[in-house]
Amino acid sequence: MNIDMRNKLSCLAAFAAALCLGASGQQPAQTPAPATPAQPQTTPAPTGQQPSAAGQQPADQQGAEDTGQVFRVGVNEVNLIFTVTDKHGHYVPNLRQNDFALLDDQKAPEKVTSFRQQVNLPLRVGIVIDASTSIRTRFQFEQQAAIEFLLQILKAKSDRAFVMGFDVTPDVKADWTNNIDALETGINRLRPGGGTAMYDAVYTACKTKLLDSSRGQEPVRKAMILISDGDDNQSRVHLDESIKMCQRAETIVYAISTNWTPSRGKGDQVLTQLAQDTGGQVFFPPSVEQMSNSFKNIEEELRSQYALTYVPADFKASGQFRPIYLYCTDRRYVARARKGYFAPKD
């Protein structure tokens, strides 16, 4: 290992330790540290970390499920929703704040204002369905699976969803509502035909529908369910532009591939990048009949997540992109979160 790389690892270890040891100078808590300090996927984690009370909630709130209390996010705070799984893909509950290390723009947060697991945040879900000619033969199955998903996921009065289909242009068939009949009607109104402008649809869905919850309001959990083969041939915007708009809208993308072949093509790589860069997941059902299983996995994940709200160390309302690096201090687990966000701009 060269000197530059060693220095970078040392800095990262120091920043990660700062999160667990606390940026406000409080004394470490007496809770035992994890038995096996973690190593992130790309960078070794610091060893010998001790948990801390800095930025933590009282012991009766740490790691507790949401009790229905309304949490509001300040303009200088970041609300990070993330998922933790083991090596088999099973969700891991009951973790505590000191089980994680976080860097925001390469610095530990100034303070953590709340940490909750499996929060019942209001859902804002966009169902974005590829209605191009290439998926005509399996379109009916897609419609049925999407309707079943909405029937299961929209349970609270505060939840909302919309339906958008796309070929060469995006077309909203049902606007924000928790009326299942209206959403089902919107899905059934979709008709396949035409080219594929998937990047345009993702961009438009985020800009016009999901980028409507400003900071300072009650936090919501925003997700896009994208059903497509990922092969774009008509878009005016590029893939990176659609990803940036998802990040601006703080929207997690869950992609379901309609490519039933065993080989993974370029379209599947595109779907994977969309999901990974926004903290979501991509699913490759082996057949159209098993697409409903992918929806069930998405439903489970949306109800099995953690929420961390924090104040960045050097918050500036500059409108610039700030990368996020989150990992578990137990190497058996993997935390999946969006890769960054755009700070608000004055």
N, C-alpha and C positions, 0 to 999 in steps of 0.2 A: 504494500500500500504506500503511495507516495505521500509527501508531506501535505500537499494541498488537500488531498482527500481526507487525511487524518484530521486536519484542522476543521474541515467541514463537518465531519462526524462529531467532533468534540463540541462544536457550536450547537449542532442539533440536539445532542444529548443535554447540554446545558439549558437550552430553551425548553425542552420537554420536561426536564426536572423542575423548571421554574413553575410550570403549570401545577404539578403535583405538590411542590413545596410552597407555592403561593406567591403571588406578586405583591401582596400587601403587607408582608412581613409578619404574619401571624405565625404562631407556633404550630408545629405539626400535630395532627390529631393522634390519639392513642390507638386508633384502629390498626390492626396488623396490616402490613403491606402484602401485596400478592406474593404467593409462594414462588412463582417463576416469572421474573421480569421478562417482558415481551421484547421481541424484535420486529419492527415493521417490515413490510414486504421488501423495501428497497434500502433501508438504513437501519443499522443496529440500534435498538432502544437502549437508553441509559440503564445501568444496573444500580441496585441499591436504592431505588427511589423509595421515599417514605410518603405516605398520604398526609394530607394537610387539611386544616379547617379553612384555609384561605379561599374565599369566594364560594364556599360550600353553603348549602342550606342547613338548618338544624337537623339533628340526627333523625328526627321523626319524619322529615321530608326526603332525606337522601334515599334514592333508589325506590321511593314509594310510587305507586300508581297514581294517576291523576284522580283527584277527588271531585272534580267538577269546578274547582276554583278557576276564575278567569285570570289569565296572565296576559299582561300587555307589554309589548316590546317598545322600548324607547328608540329614538331616532339614532342614537349612538350605540345600539346593541345589535348583535347578530343572533338570529334564531336558527340553530342548526338541527335538522332532523336527520337521524342516522339509524342504521340497522346493524346489529351484531349477530354473526353466525359462527358456528363451529366449522370444522373441516368437512363435515357432512352436509352443510347447508342448513342445519337446524338453528332456529332462533334462540338466542341466549338471553334469558330474563334475569332480573334481580342484581344487575351490576350496579356499582356505585361510581360516583364522580371520580374518585381516585383510582379507578380501574382504567382510566383513559389519559392519554397525553395529546395535547393539541397545540398546533402552531398556526397563527394567523399572520400571513405575510412574513413568515420566518420568525415571528416573535410569539412568546406566550401571552395569553390574554391578560389584561389589567386585572380583571376579576370575572368570576362566574356568578351570574345573578340567579340562575335557577338550573336545576337538573332534575328531569323527570323521566320515568319509563312508561311505555305503553300509554301515552297521553291520549285522551279522547278529544283531540283538537278537531274543530270542524273541518270537513273534507271539501276540497275544491278539485273535482276530477273532470278532466277533459277526455272524452272517448273520440279518438281520431282514427278513422277507418279508411284504408286504401280502397277506393272504389274504381280503380283503373281496370282496363281490359284484362290485364295479366292475371287477375285473381277471380275472374268471372266464375269459374267452375266451383270454387269453394266459398263464394260470397255468402250464401245462405247460412252456412255453418258459422261464419264470423258473426253475422247478425244475431243468431240465436245465443251464441256464447256471450256476446256483449250484453244482451238483455238480461241473461241469467246473472251476470256479474253485478249489474246495477241493482237488481232485485236484492242481492245479498249485501252489498256494500253500503248503500244509502239507508241508514237506519235512524240517524238523528235528524231532528227538525232543522238543525243548523247546516247540514250537509247540502251541497249543491253539485250538479254535474251539467255538462253540455255535450252535444253530439255534433261532430264535424266529419263530413266525408270529403274526399279529395280525389280528383283525377288530374286534369291540367290546372284546375283552380280549386281552392278550398271552399266548402259550402256548409254553413252552419244549418243543421236541420232541426236542432232543438237548443234554445238558449238556456242560460243558467236557471235551473229549477231542481226541486226535489220531488217533483211529480213524476212518478215512474211511468204512468201512462203516456205522458207527453214525451218522455225520453224514448220509450219503446216505439212510439209513433215516428219519432225522428229517425231512429235506426232503420225502421222498415221502409221509410221513404227513400233510402239510398238506393241508387241503381248503378251498377258497374258499367264503365265504358270510358274510352279515352286514354290519354297518356298518363304519366305519373310525375307529379310535382310535389314530392314528399317534403323536401326542405322548405318550400314555400308554405306548406300546410303547417308544419311544426312552428315555423317562424310566426305565421299569422295567428295561430292558436295562442301562443304565448303573449304576443304583443297586444292583441285585441281582447283576449278573454282572461288570461291568467296574470297579466301584469296590472292588476287592479286592486291589489291589497297593499297599500303603502305602509311604511314603517309608522309605528305609533298606534296602529289599530290592533284589535285582538288578533293574535297569530292564528293562521290556518295552515293546514297541510295540503299543499298543492301538488297534484300529480297528473301526468298525461299518460293515458294508455294508448299506445301507438300500435296499430295492427297493419302490417305491410310486409312485402318481401324486401324492402329497402332499396330497390333498384329505381333510381331517379333519372328521368330523361327529359324533364321539362322545366325544372325550377329556374328562377331568376336569381335567387340567393344561393350562397354556397353552404356547405355543411357546417363550416366553422361559424358562419353567421347565425345559423339556426341554433347551434349549441350555445352561443353567447346570449341569444335572446332567452333561451330556457334559463340560463344562469341569472340573467337580469330579473326574470320573473320568479326566481327561486322555485322552480318547478322540477320535480323528479320525473324522469321519463322511464316508463316500463314498456319495453318493446316486445311484441309477440311476432315472431317471424312466420310468414306463410310459405316459406320455402320448405317443402316436405322431403327434399332429397337429402341423402346422408352427407353430401359434401357441403361445405360452407362457402358461399360465394361472396362477391364484393358487397352485395346488398346486406348480407348478414354482418359483415365487418362494420358497415355504416351503422346498423342498428346497435351493435355492441358499443361503438364509440359514443353514440348518443346517450345510451343508458349509463355507461361508466362515468362520463364527464359530468353527469347531473346527479349522481348518487343512486341511480336506479339499477335495473337488472334487465337482461334480455333473456327471452325464453324461446326454445326451439322445439315445439311439440312435434313428435314424429308423424302425426297425421292430423288432419283437420278435425276429426272426431275427438281428439284429445286436447283441443285448444281450451276447453273449459277447465282443465287441470291447471293451465297457466294462469287463468283468471283467479282460480282459488288460491294459488300461491301469492298472487299480488294482493288479494284481499287479506290473507294472513299477515303479510308483511306490513300493510298499512295499519294494522291493529297491533303490531308487535315491534314498535320502534322506541327510540329514545329522543328526547328533546333537550338540547343544551343551549342556554341563552347566556351570552357573555359580552363584555365590553372589550374591544380590541385595545392593545397597548398604546397604539398611536393613531387613534381614529381621526380621519380627515374626510370631510364631505367633498371628495374630489371627483367622484364618479369613476375612479380607477378600479380595475380588477384586482382583487386580493386573493391569492391562493390560500387554501386551507389544507392542512395535513393533520389527520386524526388517526390514531391507532390505539389498540388495546395493549395494556401492559402485561397481558397474559398471552403468550404466543399461541395458545390453542384457539384463540378467537380472532376474527377479522371484523373490523368496523368499516362499513360502507357508507360514505357520505359524498356530497357534491365536492368537486375539486376547488371550488372558490365561489366568489360572489362579487358583484359590482357595488362598491360603496355608493350611498346616495350622494347626489350632487346638489350643492346650494343653488 
